[in-house]
Amino acid sequence: MTPAAPPIAAAPDPGTARAPDVSVCIASWNCVGLLRKCLHSLLDQPQGVALEVVVVDNASTDGAADMVAREFPRAVLVRNATNRGFAAASNQAAARARGRYLFFLNNDTEVPPHAVRKLLDHARADPAAGMFGPRLREASGDVQISYRRRPTLPALLHKLAVVRWTGLYRKAHADYRRGSFQPDGGVRTVEVLMGSAVFVSREVFEEAGRWDERYRFGVEDIDLSTQVGRRRAVVYAADVEVVHHGRASSRENVGYVAPSVVTGYVQFFRKSGVGPCSLFWYKLAVTLNAPIQIAEKATEAAARWVTGQKKDARRSWATVRGVWAFLRHELVRFWRA
């Protein structure tokens, strides 16, 4: 049995006069090993930052919640009977948290020493700013896209096979994906931060309306960045790094995640004022594209497998599973969104 970890930083006991400086809020589903690494990384933060950790477990099936209770007894643990999604679980964590600042983390992240301190220093130095995000890195050291622009209909239409061959929206898609991303861009205002690591004051979080729970998974980070950005700056801080293990939870549950993201974009566009006529044609294009994408990716998966590219083949096949799940379980909800 793994021995119990020492207390998370120096979080004060409930009822003491001083609230923590920062509450780390983790919405978790499975990935018990990565969650353990995440929590251990928080133990390595330097003294001087009063830290508490709140973990909301979305009905994990791999013992993740029991691991937290057993090995990290000072963490606040909330167990959900069902998977309520990232947004709802993150709001639950924020409701239980006592810190002035909230640091929302995915369960597949690791936080290097001093990262929390640096984010707190940025927030205190610029109280008029809205929220902050670090530079994200893979475990291999490769930099991930850590911020991007808000999506547009043309940018997403380029992803569809029925449109992509025309090349009409290639530039719009490239600009959305990484056109503005500068990994070493210092501290700068951006449009959208990745939801895997977001640092925000409680005041700004409440002002923005919290995470919108209508998004089941995905796109909620675009929405929160947009809501915060209406009043304050959304800031990328390249001098702070967090390791992100490549959407591990998402890969485990592609049949839930992929359809939720497709519907989430429609919800975001509607909330942003895109008209019903434009949304109708977008929905129609997505629906017609689905069987084409299945055929395209299944062929790609087979070709990669026979040529020995098994990792890439599994990735292509995961896309097939996600699109099939969209057609079987999400199509009605997608059209009603």
C-alpha positions as CSV (number, residue, x, y, z in Angstrom):
1,M,0.0,0.0,0.0
2,T,1.2,3.5,-0.8
3,P,1.9,5.4,2.4
4,A,-0.2,8.4,3.1
5,A,1.2,11.7,1.8
6,P,2.0,14.6,4.1
7,P,-0.5,17.3,4.4
8,I,-1.1,19.4,1.2
9,A,1.0,22.5,1.8
10,A,-0.2,24.2,4.9
11,A,-4.0,24.5,4.4
12,P,-5.6,25.7,7.6
13,D,-8.2,23.6,9.4
14,P,-11.8,24.7,8.9
15,G,-12.8,27.3,11.3
16,T,-9.4,29.0,11.6
17,A,-9.2,32.7,11.1
18,R,-7.0,32.7,8.0
19,A,-8.4,31.3,4.7
20,P,-6.0,29.8,2.2
21,D,-4.5,32.1,-0.4
22,V,-5.3,29.6,-3.2
23,S,-7.8,26.8,-3.5
24,V,-6.8,24.2,-6.1
25,C,-10.0,22.9,-7.7
26,I,-9.7,19.5,-9.5
27,A,-12.6,17.9,-11.4
28,S,-11.6,14.3,-11.7
29,W,-12.7,11.2,-13.6
30,N,-10.5,8.1,-13.5
31,C,-6.8,8.4,-14.3
32,V,-5.9,7.5,-10.7
33,G,-2.2,7.4,-11.4
34,L,-2.0,10.8,-13.0
35,L,-4.3,12.3,-10.2
36,R,-1.8,11.0,-7.6
37,K,1.1,12.6,-9.5
38,C,-0.9,15.9,-9.7
39,L,-1.6,15.9,-5.9
40,H,2.0,15.0,-5.1
41,S,3.2,17.9,-7.3
42,L,1.1,20.3,-5.2
43,L,3.1,19.1,-2.1
44,D,6.2,20.5,-3.7
45,Q,5.0,24.1,-3.8
46,P,7.2,26.3,-1.6
47,Q,6.2,27.6,1.8
48,G,4.5,31.0,2.0
49,V,1.4,30.1,0.0
50,A,-1.5,28.8,2.1
51,L,-2.9,26.2,-0.2
52,E,-6.0,23.9,0.0
53,V,-7.0,21.3,-2.5
54,V,-10.6,20.3,-3.4
55,V,-11.1,17.2,-5.5
56,V,-14.6,16.5,-7.0
57,D,-14.7,12.9,-8.3
58,N,-17.2,12.3,-11.1
59,A,-18.0,8.7,-10.3
60,S,-14.6,7.3,-11.2
61,T,-14.4,3.5,-11.7
62,D,-10.7,3.0,-11.1
63,G,-10.6,3.8,-7.3
64,A,-9.4,7.4,-7.8
65,A,-11.7,8.8,-5.0
66,D,-10.6,6.1,-2.6
67,M,-7.0,6.9,-3.4
68,V,-7.5,10.6,-2.5
69,A,-9.3,9.7,0.7
70,R,-6.6,7.3,1.7
71,E,-3.4,9.0,0.6
72,F,-4.3,12.7,0.8
73,P,-6.5,13.0,3.9
74,R,-6.2,16.8,4.1
75,A,-7.6,17.3,0.6
76,V,-11.4,18.1,0.5
77,L,-13.0,15.3,-1.4
78,V,-16.5,15.4,-3.0
79,R,-17.9,12.2,-4.5
80,N,-20.5,12.4,-7.2
81,A,-22.8,9.4,-7.8
82,T,-22.7,10.1,-11.6
83,N,-20.4,11.9,-14.0
84,R,-21.7,15.5,-13.9
85,G,-19.2,16.8,-16.3
86,F,-16.2,19.1,-16.0
87,A,-18.1,22.4,-15.6
88,A,-20.5,21.2,-12.9
89,A,-17.8,19.4,-10.9
90,S,-15.5,22.5,-11.1
91,N,-18.4,24.7,-9.8
92,Q,-18.8,22.2,-6.9
93,A,-15.2,22.5,-6.1
94,A,-15.3,26.3,-6.2
95,A,-18.4,26.2,-3.8
96,R,-16.4,24.1,-1.3
97,A,-13.2,26.1,-1.7
98,R,-12.3,28.9,0.8
99,G,-9.5,30.7,-1.0
100,R,-9.6,34.1,-2.5
101,Y,-8.0,32.7,-5.7
102,L,-9.1,29.6,-7.5
103,F,-6.7,27.4,-9.5
104,F,-8.7,25.0,-11.7
105,L,-6.6,22.0,-12.8
106,N,-7.3,18.9,-14.8
107,N,-6.5,15.7,-13.0
108,D,-3.8,14.9,-15.6
109,T,-1.6,17.8,-14.8
110,E,1.5,18.3,-12.7
111,V,2.5,21.6,-11.2
112,P,6.2,22.3,-10.9
113,P,7.6,24.0,-7.8
114,H,6.9,27.8,-7.5
115,A,4.2,27.7,-10.3
116,V,1.4,28.5,-7.9
117,R,3.5,31.3,-6.3
118,K,4.2,32.8,-9.7
119,L,0.5,32.8,-10.7
120,L,-0.4,34.3,-7.4
121,D,2.2,37.0,-7.9
122,H,0.8,37.8,-11.3
123,A,-2.7,38.1,-10.0
124,R,-1.7,40.3,-7.1
125,A,0.4,42.6,-9.3
126,D,-2.4,43.1,-11.8
127,P,-5.7,43.0,-9.9
128,A,-7.6,44.5,-12.8
129,A,-6.8,41.5,-14.9
130,G,-9.3,38.7,-15.2
131,M,-7.7,35.3,-15.2
132,F,-4.3,33.8,-15.9
133,G,-3.1,30.7,-17.7
134,P,0.4,29.1,-17.7
135,R,2.4,27.6,-20.6
136,L,1.4,24.0,-21.0
137,R,4.0,21.3,-21.7
138,E,3.8,17.6,-22.5
139,A,5.7,15.2,-20.2
140,S,8.1,14.9,-23.2
141,G,8.9,18.6,-22.9
142,D,7.0,19.6,-26.1
143,V,5.0,22.8,-25.7
144,Q,1.2,22.4,-26.1
145,I,-1.0,25.1,-27.5
146,S,-1.8,27.0,-24.3
147,Y,-4.1,29.7,-25.7
148,R,-6.0,30.3,-28.9
149,R,-8.5,32.6,-30.5
150,R,-12.3,32.2,-30.1
151,P,-13.7,29.8,-32.7
152,T,-15.8,31.0,-35.6
153,L,-18.1,29.1,-37.9
154,P,-15.6,29.3,-40.9
155,A,-12.8,27.9,-38.7
156,L,-14.9,24.9,-37.7
157,L,-16.3,24.3,-41.1
158,H,-12.8,23.7,-42.4
159,K,-12.6,20.6,-40.2
160,L,-15.5,19.0,-42.2
161,A,-14.5,16.8,-45.1
162,V,-17.5,18.2,-47.1
163,V,-15.9,21.6,-46.9
164,R,-12.2,21.1,-46.3
165,W,-11.4,20.1,-49.9
166,T,-12.5,23.5,-51.1
167,G,-9.8,25.2,-49.1
168,L,-12.2,28.1,-48.5
169,Y,-11.7,28.3,-44.7
170,R,-8.2,27.0,-44.4
171,K,-6.8,30.3,-43.1
172,A,-9.6,30.8,-40.6
173,H,-9.0,27.3,-39.2
174,A,-5.2,27.9,-39.0
175,D,-5.7,31.2,-37.2
176,Y,-8.1,29.6,-34.7
177,R,-5.9,26.6,-34.0
178,R,-2.5,28.3,-33.5
179,G,-2.2,31.4,-35.6
180,S,-1.7,33.7,-32.6
181,F,0.2,31.2,-30.4
182,Q,3.7,32.3,-29.3
183,P,5.0,29.9,-26.7
184,D,7.6,32.4,-25.4
185,G,5.3,35.4,-25.7
186,G,6.0,36.6,-22.2
187,V,2.9,37.9,-20.4
188,R,0.2,38.9,-22.8
189,T,-3.5,39.3,-23.3
190,V,-5.2,36.5,-25.2
191,E,-8.7,35.5,-26.2
192,V,-9.0,31.9,-24.8
193,L,-7.0,30.0,-22.2
194,M,-7.0,26.2,-22.1
195,G,-9.2,24.9,-19.3
196,S,-6.6,22.4,-18.1
197,A,-5.0,25.1,-15.9
198,V,-6.8,28.4,-15.1
199,F,-6.0,30.8,-12.3
200,V,-8.7,33.3,-11.3
201,S,-9.9,35.3,-8.3
202,R,-13.2,34.3,-6.8
203,E,-14.5,37.7,-7.5
204,V,-13.8,37.5,-11.2
205,F,-15.1,33.9,-11.4
206,E,-18.4,34.9,-9.8
207,E,-18.6,38.0,-12.0
208,A,-18.2,35.9,-15.1
209,G,-21.1,33.6,-14.0
210,R,-18.8,30.6,-13.1
211,W,-18.5,27.6,-15.4
212,D,-21.5,27.2,-17.6
213,E,-22.9,23.8,-16.7
214,R,-24.8,23.5,-20.0
215,Y,-21.5,22.4,-21.5
216,R,-21.1,18.7,-20.6
217,F,-17.5,18.5,-21.6
218,G,-15.3,20.8,-23.7
219,V,-15.9,24.4,-24.9
220,E,-16.6,25.6,-21.3
221,D,-13.1,27.0,-21.2
222,I,-13.8,29.0,-24.4
223,D,-17.0,30.3,-22.8
224,L,-15.4,31.3,-19.5
225,S,-12.6,33.1,-21.2
226,T,-15.1,34.9,-23.3
227,Q,-17.2,35.9,-20.3
228,V,-14.2,37.1,-18.4
229,G,-12.8,38.9,-21.4
230,R,-15.9,41.0,-21.8
231,R,-14.8,43.0,-18.7
232,R,-11.2,42.2,-18.0
233,A,-8.0,40.9,-19.5
234,V,-7.4,37.2,-20.1
235,V,-3.7,36.7,-19.6
236,Y,-1.1,34.1,-20.7
237,A,2.0,33.9,-18.5
238,A,4.8,32.1,-20.4
239,D,7.1,32.3,-17.3
240,V,4.8,29.8,-15.5
241,E,4.7,26.2,-16.7
242,V,2.3,23.3,-16.0
243,V,2.8,19.7,-17.3
244,H,-0.3,18.4,-19.1
245,H,-0.4,14.8,-19.9
246,G,-2.3,15.2,-23.2
247,R,-6.0,14.9,-22.3
248,A,-5.7,11.5,-20.7
249,S,-9.3,11.5,-19.3
250,S,-10.6,12.5,-22.7
251,R,-9.0,9.6,-24.5
252,E,-10.4,7.2,-22.0
253,N,-14.0,8.4,-22.6
254,V,-14.0,9.5,-26.2
255,G,-17.6,8.3,-26.7
256,Y,-18.7,10.9,-24.2
257,V,-16.2,13.6,-24.8
258,A,-16.3,13.9,-28.6
259,P,-20.1,14.3,-29.0
260,S,-20.2,16.7,-26.1
261,V,-17.6,19.0,-27.8
262,V,-19.5,19.0,-31.1
263,T,-22.7,20.1,-29.3
264,G,-20.8,22.5,-27.1
265,Y,-19.7,24.5,-30.1
266,V,-23.3,25.0,-31.2
267,Q,-24.2,26.1,-27.6
268,F,-21.3,28.6,-27.6
269,F,-22.2,30.0,-31.0
270,R,-25.9,30.5,-30.0
271,K,-24.8,32.1,-26.7
272,S,-22.5,34.4,-28.7
273,G,-25.3,35.6,-30.9
274,V,-24.9,33.5,-34.1
275,G,-28.3,33.5,-35.9
276,P,-30.5,30.5,-36.3
277,C,-30.1,30.4,-40.1
278,S,-26.3,30.1,-39.8
279,L,-26.6,27.5,-37.1
280,F,-29.0,25.4,-39.2
281,W,-26.5,25.2,-42.1
282,Y,-23.6,24.5,-39.7
283,K,-25.6,21.7,-38.1
284,L,-26.6,20.3,-41.5
285,A,-22.9,20.3,-42.6
286,V,-21.8,18.5,-39.4
287,T,-24.5,15.9,-39.8
288,L,-23.7,15.2,-43.4
289,N,-20.0,15.0,-42.7
290,A,-20.3,12.4,-40.0
291,P,-20.6,9.3,-42.2
292,I,-17.9,10.6,-44.5
293,Q,-15.6,11.2,-41.5
294,I,-16.2,7.6,-40.3
295,A,-15.2,6.2,-43.6
296,E,-12.2,8.5,-43.9
297,K,-10.8,7.7,-40.5
298,A,-11.6,4.0,-40.6
299,T,-9.6,3.7,-43.8
300,E,-6.8,5.8,-42.3
301,A,-6.8,3.6,-39.2
302,A,-6.5,0.4,-41.3
303,A,-3.7,1.9,-43.4
304,R,-1.7,3.0,-40.4
305,W,-2.1,-0.4,-38.7
306,V,-0.8,-2.4,-41.6
307,T,2.2,-0.1,-42.0
308,G,3.1,-0.5,-38.3
309,Q,1.9,2.9,-37.1
310,K,-0.2,1.4,-34.4
311,K,-0.3,4.4,-32.1
312,D,-1.5,6.6,-34.9
313,A,-4.0,3.9,-36.0
314,R,-5.5,3.9,-32.5
315,R,-5.9,7.6,-32.6
316,S,-7.7,7.4,-35.9
317,W,-9.9,4.6,-34.6
318,A,-10.8,6.7,-31.5
319,T,-12.1,9.4,-33.9
320,V,-14.3,6.8,-35.6
321,R,-15.7,5.7,-32.2
322,G,-16.3,9.4,-31.2
323,V,-18.2,10.2,-34.4
324,W,-20.2,7.0,-34.2
325,A,-21.2,7.9,-30.6
326,F,-22.2,11.3,-31.9
327,L,-24.6,9.7,-34.4
328,R,-26.0,7.2,-32.0
329,H,-26.4,9.2,-28.8
330,E,-26.0,12.9,-29.4
331,L,-27.6,13.8,-32.7
332,V,-31.0,14.8,-31.3
333,R,-29.4,16.9,-28.5
334,F,-27.1,18.5,-31.1
335,W,-30.0,19.6,-33.3
336,R,-31.9,20.9,-30.3
337,A,-29.0,22.9,-29.0
